[in-house]
Structures are given as C-alpha cells and as structure tokens.
C-alpha cells in the first residue's frame, strides 16, 4: 500500500496539479513494474492445439506438415510439445497458402480489385466497450492472416495502451495527430509503428490529438476539408493493409466525423441497457444531422455495413435480453448476430491492457476463458465474413 502525506494546497489549481502528479507517479511506477525490464509487451506463444485452431486445420494435419518438412519446427519445443510464436504462425499461413488450391484459405486478405476495408468503432456513450471491442477485432483479424492497421483517434489513447505503448510513460514518437494536423503534417507512414503483435501496426494517439478539434474550428473553410484529412492519410498507405480499425473518442466531434468519412464500414458498440439505448438514439440522431451537412458539401458517403455490436451481453439478465430483442426486431441484420459477453475474463484482461488472445488459458478458470474466447472469436469471425462479403466473396 502506498503511503503519502495529505495534500496541502491553497488553491484549486494547486490541488488538482498535485492530484495529477501523484496519479502520474503511481501509474508510471505500476507500468514500469508490469513491463520490466524493457517496458515492452510480448505476445505469448500458442500451443499446438491453439495453433491448429487458429490456422483452421486439424492437429493431425499440423503434425503431418511438420513430419514431412513442409513447415519448419517452431523454435520452442518442450517435452515434445510445440509452442508457436505469432510470427511463426504467420509464416506457416504463408506456406500453407502457397500450397493451397483455394485462394485466400489461409491468407484471407485483399486481392486485385479489392478496396481497403476501414472499420470505425464509434459511440459517445462511455463504457460501451468500444476500445475493448476494437483491440479484440484487431487481434482476431491479425491472427486470421489479415494485414491490420489500428488507428487510435481517442486522445486518451486506450487503444494505444492496448497495443503496448504506455503514453503515461515516456513516448516521444510521432502519432496520428502529426499526420492529420493542419500545420506541416508528416507522411502517414511516419506516424505508423509496428507492434509486438505480428500482422498489426498502429498509428498511436497522444493527448495532443485533442488539439485537432480546436484547430479544425480555427481552420474552417481553409484548404482540405477537415473530414478528408484522415481519409487522405490512410490512402497514402492503403496498399500495405487489408483492414484498418479506427477507434474513435467517446464524443461526436471532428475526430469522430473525420473517421466516419474515412470509414468503409461502421460498428456501433452498445451495452444492452435502457440508458445506453437512449444515449445511442441521441448519438445516431446527431450523427445523421452531421452526415447530412457533410453530404450537402458534395462529399459522398458509402458504407459497406453500418451495424450495431452488442457488448457486455449477459444472457442470464432478463431486462438486458429484452433490449437485445428490441434491437434485433428494430434493425434485424444491422445488429451483429454475435455479441461480446459480459465476462470477468475479458474485464480482467482489459485491466492489464490485454485482449483475451494474450491470456493463457491456465491463468483463469477454464470455463471463464473458453466462454470469453468463444465470444470474441464469434464477433471477429462475423466481422471477417462482412469484410469478405464487401469484397464480393
């Protein structure tokens, strides 16, 4: 337990400054301990059973490939048990894809003529599991063989933290703000970093990103329209990726709107409660009004899908299930069939800035892990199907 002296302050500014300083010190100490010695996350290794499941093959097929030498042995083999890194799984995917008669069976990404899929997650209701849904979607797609770019449009940097960059510590690199700012923006490629998760890159967020809101108001009507800035930045790197996942701030401001214009598809995470339902209704109403203004400027918006994702779903809670039923009755196929469960496994992982894919099954009750993992797998698989449908497959 940390012991500190009572705060002594004569003004409110001194009080809040001291509170901020203490929180910063506590966060820095915790994160330095959590990610010692080099303050970097690493993706765990996957067992042979998990590897076969992720690759979409049987364990027998995987063993056969090793025995005939068509795929290399993983670096880690303990007591005749194989453990695969994310990079090794990606390499195996490429080998299997090269030998497959079905294009896209192991590498399901873009082909000639397929447009980049940009999926924005947005809602201005806090607690909707927006960032948690975004990181699970990123990880699922990357593990499935897609080339994924995560863009954090939230100045609080939640998705950035999930990707292993602790903005509470020292982080002096470029961010998405530098690529979309009005004065001397840098190339988007310079704002992107590789993460520890193979197949996943990140355009991180820093607190200065909030300045985009003010700068947009000041620069209204000058140069490139504000809502085109992110779209143009993404287009400069589009050939490097299959899917872009954009995590928006919990507000309907200029940042959310520039993401909405750049998006080819939209997911609105919402928890099944009456308060969230009312908030989401207001959010959609405001979104409609803003989109109308953008369309009146001559811009064309065309989303492949614009759907709701039910999060923190508790099948045993009758009132929440009534909300879920209402949403499905109102919007039918615009509500994903899969839901993100209310799960202590997902919540505990999120507290450590991890997805369920980064957690070893042995680290929690197996039934808890299996339910959480199955839930996120189902959401990711449905999103992948929507992506494939948008590509005409």
Secondary structure, 3 states (H helix, E strand, C coil): CCCCCCCCCCCHHHHHHHHHHHHHHHHHHHHHHHCCCCCCCCCCCEEHHHHHHHHCCCHHHHHHHHHCCCCCCCCEEECCEEEECHHHHHHHHHHHHHCCCCCCCCCCCCCCCCCCEEEEECCCCCCCCHHHHHHHHHHHHHHCCCCEEEEECCCCCHHHHHCCCCCCCCCCCCCHHHHHCCCCCCCHHHHEEECCCCCEEEECCCHHHHHHHHHHHHCCCCCCCHHHHHHHHHHCCHHHCCEEEEECCCCCCHHHHHHHHHCCEEEEEEECCHHHHHHHHHHHHHHHHHHHHHHHCCCCCCCCEEEEEEECECCCCHHHHHHHHHHHHHHHHHECCCCCECCHHHHHHHHCCCCHHHCCHHHCCHHHHHHHHHHHHHHHHHHHHHHHHHCCC
